[in-house]
Structure formats: C-alpha cells, structure tokens
Amino acid sequence: MNRYRPPLLLAVFFCVIAVSPSLAQAPATLTAHWDKVTGVSKTTATLQVVVNPPLRRGSAIHDNAFKSLHDIQADYVRYVPWLPYPKLAVAELEPPTNGKTSWDFSLIDPMTIDFLEATKDHSVILNFSTIPAWMFKTDKPVTYPADPDQPVWDYTQGTEFRDPTMKEVGDYYGRLFSWYTQGGFTDEFGKRHESGYHYSIPYWEVLNEIEFEHQMTPETYTKLYDSVVESIRRVAPQTKFVGLALAQPSTHPEQLNTFSIPKTTNPAFPSISSRITFMRSLPAIRTPPCSPTLSSPMPTASLVRCATWRRSGKGFLRKPRRRLTKSAPFPPTT
C-alpha cells in the first residue's frame, strides 16, 4: 500500500492549486462608515484590592500603594479581606459565650480605613469574603495562626451552618457593615461598640468564589445572600448588593439558575437591587430583565437578581466614571 501514497498526496496538492486561483478572483469587500454610530460602549476602568500583609501600615510599599490607589481615581474598586489571614479578615474570631464576645477590629481597621480614605468620593464594593469558622459545624474548633501575617489555607472548613436560618451570619455582616457606616453596633449581648466611622459604602458584595469556599449549594448561598442583604438593609436601605462572584461559572451553571431566578421573593425588601460578578467570562445565558443603570431600581416588584455582564461593554461596570473637581493628596502614615 505504501507505493500508492505519493500519487494520492500529489492529486490532493493539484486539487488545491486548481481551486485556489478561482477563490482569489473574488475577494471580500468591507466598507466602514465612520460617520455612523451603531452603538456606544461605556466602560469603567477599575481594580481590586486584596488584603495582604505587604499592604499593612509600616510596610515598604504601603504609602505608595495607597497613594496610587487615590491618584487613579477609580470607581467600583473591590476590597476583599480573605481567608489566608483570618486576623486581618474576620472581626469575630471566637463565638460569643457567657456574655462575652471577641469583636476586634484593631488589625482590620488600619488597612480598611486606608482603603476607604484613598477611595473617598468614589464608589467602592466591599467584600469581607470570609465567614467566621465557628459559624459552621466542624468536628473540632478551627484554629488560626497567632501571627496575623502568617497565611493559613484551611480556615474555611465546614459545609453546614450551625444556625440553619442564616440569621447568625446575616447579623454578623450587619454589625460589620454598621461598624464602618453607622459609628458602631450593638453586639449579641446588647453591648454597644463605638467606632466613630461614618463612611459611605454604596455596594456590598456577598462572599467570593462560593463554589470553593465551604462548597455552598445554590440554595444555601441564595438563603445566605438574602439574610445578609436583609440585615444590612435595615441600617442602610440605599445600599446595593453584588452577588455570586464565581471562580468557575462555566462548570457551575446551577449556581446561576438558582440565584438569578429565585423560586421565592422577599416582600420585606421589594426594591433590593443586586448584580452578579464573574471572575471569568462565559457564554450568554437567559436571565431576568436588567435595570438600565446601576443607580436605578430593578424593573420589578420582587427580589430579582440579575446577571448584567455583556461583551458589548454595557455590563456590570456600566456607569460612566465620575471625575472629581478637587482632590487632596493621600497622607502618608505616621
């Protein structure tokens, strides 16, 4: 059979040569009408600030990092204290017992305040993405390093909440939000904790990469989302929410279906407006109708969550960037 291969290959070669000239005689024509506008793409350049030890006060890069954050004048900057550093991300590391709580912002405040000061007069999205580990059922208490700068990768243990109503975790985030926006909060035993902070936090994102952290089912996350939103809205009805920040949306379509089109609604908060963010792109899916801008209410009387990403640029960060008429330099730490 080998002796017949060269003629066969040669015949294919001649066939290609014979066809190619005819194709070349009819080139495609493309005409651009630069005087006609068919669509306008509005994009907001933004970034994410993730809590890490090099951004703490006293580090070699702290002052320049936050000065750059201030100077860039970005909107919708995402701030994420996360799981490798529990002492920098979790404000209540131990469960409340015997009339005492473990609320402690001494290590969390410096970086968070520096972030809020650097982004003042701009919209920000805060996401304290790590839930206190004691809120989950585990075989034994989850430990964490005494050194706040030492990373630990097994803090997010457990898949079942000890409070199945999700009220405990909702109240936690309500108090955390109040610490930075309402001057403080009242803890689980009725004690007042004063912060003196009255920052504006227009957007709150509920958790991050939920399919990995605690391996939440769509139903669990949706219930948790509603609890957190309900708690925060009690003190800040104007706040808008971001949800379902997936790491791998293409492999977890069930998360989108359950969260985007909930089976039930919450009549107590009919005007809740939320957005879905993704860490990676994915093909188009059918979702409920979206509001035309981030600042306008959802066009429905029920609690509807809406995926608003689009390749056209009219997606999550669709609001035109605001420009400040006056700005002050970000002060260095002392």
C-alpha positions in Angstrom: 0.0 0.0 0.0 2.9 2.4 0.6 3.6 2.8 -3.1 0.2 4.4 -3.7 0.6 7.1 -1.1 2.7 9.6 -3.2 0.2 9.8 -6.1 -2.6 10.3 -3.7 -0.9 13.1 -2.0 0.0 14.6 -5.3 -3.5 14.5 -6.5 -4.7 16.4 -3.4 -2.0 19.0 -4.0 -3.0 19.6 -7.6 -6.7 19.9 -6.5 -5.8 22.7 -4.1 -3.8 24.6 -6.7 -6.6 24.4 -9.2 -9.2 25.7 -6.8 -7.2 28.5 -5.1 -7.0 30.9 -8.1 -10.7 30.9 -8.5 -11.2 31.9 -4.9 -8.6 34.7 -5.2 -10.6 36.3 -8.1 -13.5 37.2 -5.8 -12.1 39.0 -2.7 -14.5 40.0 0.1 -15.2 43.7 0.3 -15.6 45.5 3.7 -16.8 49.1 3.8 -16.6 51.2 7.0 -19.0 54.0 7.6 -17.1 56.1 10.2 -19.8 58.8 10.2 -22.5 56.4 11.6 -22.8 55.4 15.3 -24.3 52.0 15.8 -23.6 51.6 19.5 -21.8 53.2 22.4 -19.6 51.2 24.7 -19.3 52.6 28.2 -16.6 51.1 30.3 -15.3 51.9 33.8 -11.7 51.1 34.5 -11.4 49.6 38.0 -9.3 47.3 40.1 -9.4 45.0 43.2 -7.5 45.5 46.4 -7.0 42.2 48.3 -5.9 42.2 51.9 -2.3 41.0 52.2 0.4 41.8 54.8 2.5 43.9 52.4 -0.3 46.5 52.3 -0.3 46.9 56.1 1.0 50.1 57.6 4.7 50.2 58.1 5.5 48.0 55.1 7.8 49.3 52.4 5.1 49.6 49.8 2.1 50.8 51.9 2.3 54.6 51.3 3.0 54.3 47.6 0.3 51.7 47.1 -2.5 53.7 48.7 -1.3 56.9 47.1 -1.5 55.3 43.7 -5.0 54.0 44.6 -6.0 57.5 45.5 -4.4 59.1 42.4 -6.0 56.7 39.9 -9.5 58.0 40.9 -11.2 54.7 40.0 -14.8 53.8 40.7 -16.3 50.4 41.8 -13.0 49.4 43.4 -13.4 46.0 45.1 -11.9 45.5 48.5 -11.6 41.9 49.7 -10.3 40.7 53.1 -10.0 37.0 52.6 -9.3 33.6 54.2 -5.5 33.1 54.3 -5.3 35.8 57.0 -8.1 35.4 59.5 -6.9 38.1 61.9 -7.0 40.6 59.0 -10.3 39.5 57.7 -12.6 38.2 60.4 -13.8 40.6 63.1 -15.2 38.0 65.5 -12.9 35.0 65.6 -14.5 33.3 68.5 -18.1 32.5 69.2 -20.0 34.7 71.8 -20.2 32.9 75.1 -21.1 33.7 78.7 -22.0 37.2 77.9 -18.7 38.0 76.2 -17.8 38.5 72.5 -14.5 38.5 70.6 -15.2 41.5 68.4 -11.8 43.0 67.4 -11.1 45.5 64.6 -7.6 46.5 65.8 -5.9 44.7 62.9 -8.7 45.0 60.4 -9.3 48.8 60.7 -5.9 50.2 59.6 -5.9 48.7 56.1 -9.7 49.1 55.7 -9.6 52.8 56.7 -6.7 53.5 54.4 -8.7 51.9 51.6 -11.8 54.0 52.3 -9.8 57.2 52.6 -7.9 56.5 49.4 -11.2 55.9 47.5 -13.3 58.7 49.2 -15.9 60.3 47.0 -15.8 57.3 44.7 -18.0 54.2 44.7 -16.5 51.1 46.3 -17.5 47.5 46.7 -16.6 45.9 50.0 -16.5 42.1 50.3 -15.5 40.7 53.6 -15.5 37.3 52.0 -14.5 35.1 54.9 -17.2 33.9 57.4 -16.2 33.2 61.0 -15.3 29.5 61.0 -17.2 28.9 64.3 -20.5 29.5 62.4 -20.0 26.2 60.7 -20.4 22.7 62.1 -17.0 21.1 62.4 -15.5 18.1 64.2 -13.3 20.4 66.2 -12.8 24.1 66.5 -10.9 25.6 63.6 -7.6 27.1 64.6 -5.7 30.1 63.1 -2.2 31.5 63.5 -1.4 33.9 66.2 0.7 35.8 63.7 -1.7 37.8 61.5 0.8 37.8 58.7 1.2 34.0 58.5 -1.1 32.5 55.8 -3.3 29.5 56.6 -5.3 27.7 53.9 -7.6 25.5 55.8 -9.6 28.2 57.7 -12.8 27.8 55.6 -13.8 24.4 57.0 -17.3 23.1 57.3 -20.2 23.0 54.8 -23.2 23.2 57.2 -24.1 26.3 59.2 -24.7 25.8 62.9 -27.7 28.2 62.5 -29.7 26.8 59.6 -31.8 30.0 59.5 -28.7 32.0 58.5 -29.7 34.8 60.9 -26.4 34.4 62.8 -24.2 35.0 59.7 -26.6 37.8 58.5 -26.3 39.6 61.8 -22.6 39.3 61.7 -22.3 41.1 58.4 -24.9 43.7 59.5 -22.8 44.6 62.5 -19.6 44.6 60.5 -21.3 47.0 58.0 -22.5 49.2 60.8 -19.0 49.5 62.3 -17.8 51.4 59.2 -21.0 53.2 58.3 -23.1 53.8 61.5 -20.5 54.7 64.0 -20.6 51.3 65.7 -23.1 48.5 66.6 -24.7 46.6 69.4 -23.4 43.1 69.9 -25.1 39.8 70.6 -25.4 40.6 74.3 -26.6 44.1 74.0 -23.3 45.9 74.5 -22.6 48.9 72.3 -19.2 49.0 70.4 -18.3 52.5 69.2 -16.2 53.1 66.1 -16.9 56.7 65.2 -16.8 55.7 61.5 -19.5 57.0 59.1 -18.1 56.0 55.7 -20.3 55.6 52.6 -20.3 52.0 51.3 -22.6 52.1 48.3 -22.1 48.5 47.3 -21.6 45.3 49.3 -20.6 42.0 47.7 -21.8 38.9 49.5 -18.9 36.4 49.7 -16.5 35.2 47.0 -15.9 32.0 45.0 -18.7 30.3 46.8 -18.3 27.0 44.9 -14.9 26.5 46.5 -15.2 28.2 49.9 -17.4 25.8 52.0 -18.7 24.3 48.8 -22.0 26.0 49.1 -25.0 24.7 47.2 -27.0 27.3 45.2 -29.8 27.0 47.7 -27.5 27.6 50.6 -25.9 30.7 49.0 -29.2 32.2 48.0 -30.6 31.8 51.5 -27.4 33.3 53.0 -27.4 36.2 50.5 -31.0 37.1 51.5 -30.0 37.0 55.2 -27.0 39.3 54.7 -28.9 41.7 52.5 -31.8 41.9 54.9 -29.5 42.7 57.8 -27.6 45.4 56.0 -30.7 47.0 54.5 -32.1 47.5 58.0 -29.4 50.2 58.6 -28.7 51.3 55.1 -31.7 50.9 52.8 -29.9 52.7 49.9 -27.2 50.1 49.7 -26.9 47.9 46.5 -25.5 44.4 46.5 -23.3 42.3 44.4 -23.6 38.5 44.4 -22.4 35.2 43.1 -18.8 36.0 42.5 -17.9 32.6 40.9 -14.5 31.3 40.2 -15.6 28.8 37.5 -19.1 29.8 36.3 -18.9 27.6 33.2 -18.7 24.5 35.4 -21.4 25.6 37.8 -24.4 26.7 35.8 -26.7 25.5 38.6 -25.5 28.5 40.7 -26.7 30.9 38.0 -30.1 29.3 37.6 -30.9 29.2 41.3 -29.6 32.7 42.1 -30.8 34.6 39.1 -34.4 33.3 39.2 -35.3 32.6 42.8 -38.4 30.5 43.5 -39.5 32.8 46.3 -39.3 36.5 46.9 -38.8 38.6 50.0 -41.8 41.1 50.3 -40.0 42.9 53.1 -37.4 44.2 50.7 -39.0 44.6 47.3 -36.5 47.1 45.9 -33.3 45.2 46.5 -31.0 45.6 43.5 -28.1 43.3 43.0 -25.5 42.4 40.4 -23.7 39.2 39.6 -20.0 39.2 39.0 -17.7 36.6 37.5 -14.0 36.1 37.7 -14.0 34.6 34.2 -16.1 35.0 31.1 -18.8 32.6 30.0 -21.3 32.2 27.1 -24.6 34.0 27.1 -27.5 32.7 29.2 -31.1 33.8 29.7 -31.6 36.0 32.7 -34.3 38.3 34.1 -34.5 41.8 32.7 -31.9 44.1 34.0 -32.1 47.7 35.1 -30.7 50.3 32.6 -28.2 51.7 35.1 -26.6 50.7 38.3 -28.3 53.5 40.2 -31.9 52.8 39.1 -34.2 50.2 40.7 -34.9 46.8 39.2 -38.0 46.9 36.9 -40.0 44.5 39.1 -41.7 44.5 42.5 -40.0 41.3 43.5 -36.5 40.4 44.7 -34.8 39.7 41.4 -31.1 39.1 40.9 -29.8 39.9 37.5 -26.7 39.0 35.6 -25.6 42.1 33.7 -22.3 41.2 32.1 -22.2 41.7 28.3 -19.4 41.6 25.8 -20.6 44.9 24.4 -19.2 46.7 27.4 -22.6 47.5 28.9 -22.2 45.1 31.7 -21.5 45.2 35.4 -19.4 48.4 35.4 -21.6 50.3 33.0 -21.9 53.6 34.8 -19.7 56.4 33.4 -16.8 57.3 35.5 -17.2 60.4 37.7 -14.5 63.0 37.7 -13.6 64.9 40.8 -13.2 68.7 40.6 -10.9 68.8 43.6 -8.8 66.2 45.3 -6.4 66.2 48.1 -3.1 64.2 48.3 -3.3 60.9 50.3 -1.5 61.5 53.5 1.4 59.1 54.4 1.2 57.1 57.6 2.9 58.3 60.7 
